[in-house]
Amino acid sequence: MLVAFSGCLRGLQSGASASAVGDAATSAVVTSIVLIITACGIFAVTFYILGI
């Protein structure tokens, strides 16, 4: 879900040239990695607090 969200968001924000599409794809990958790491951290802290 996070990867799809960032891909769609960056795709809609991209320009019309091939270079702009490449930059948008790179930005989508970086955004996805950051969102995944952040979500893992939030889940880890939540599960630690809940004792799961």
Backbone torsions as a table, in degrees:
resi	resn	phi	psi	omega
1	MET	NA	-42.6	179.6
2	LEU	-66.5	-40.4	-179.6
3	VAL	-66.8	-42.8	179.2
4	ALA	-64.1	-40.7	179.6
5	PHE	-62.3	-48.5	-177.7
6	SER	-69.0	-36.0	177.4
7	GLY	-63.8	-44.6	178.8
8	CYS	-66.4	-42.4	-179.4
9	LEU	-62.4	-49.4	-179.5
10	ARG	-69.0	-32.3	177.2
11	GLY	-66.4	-39.7	178.3
12	LEU	-70.7	-26.4	-179.7
13	GLN	-87.0	-5.7	-175.6
14	SER	-76.4	160.7	177.5
15	GLY	-87.1	-169.0	-174.5
16	ALA	-93.3	-16.7	-176.8
17	SER	-83.5	163.5	179.7
18	ALA	-65.0	-36.1	178.8
19	SER	-64.8	-40.6	179.4
20	ALA	-66.0	-37.3	178.5
21	VAL	-67.5	-40.2	176.7
22	GLY	-63.7	-42.2	177.5
23	ASP	-64.4	-38.9	178.9
24	ALA	-66.2	-38.6	178.6
25	ALA	-65.9	-42.4	176.7
26	THR	-62.1	-43.8	178.9
27	SER	-64.2	-37.6	178.5
28	ALA	-64.9	-39.6	179.0
29	VAL	-65.3	-45.4	-179.9
30	VAL	-64.4	-43.3	178.8
31	THR	-62.4	-40.9	178.9
32	SER	-62.7	-43.6	179.9
33	ILE	-62.5	-44.0	179.8
34	VAL	-63.8	-42.6	-179.8
35	LEU	-65.7	-38.7	179.6
36	ILE	-65.9	-44.3	179.5
37	ILE	-64.5	-41.0	178.3
38	THR	-64.1	-43.7	179.9
39	ALA	-63.9	-40.7	177.9
40	CYS	-62.2	-41.1	177.9
41	GLY	-63.8	-43.0	179.5
42	ILE	-64.1	-43.8	178.3
43	PHE	-64.3	-39.7	-179.5
44	ALA	-62.7	-44.9	179.5
45	VAL	-67.0	-41.5	179.8
46	THR	-62.6	-46.4	179.9
47	PHE	-66.5	-33.9	177.7
48	TYR	-66.1	-43.2	179.7
49	ILE	-66.1	-38.1	179.9
50	LEU	-79.2	-12.0	179.4
51	GLY	76.7	25.9	-179.1
52	ILE	-91.0	NA	NA
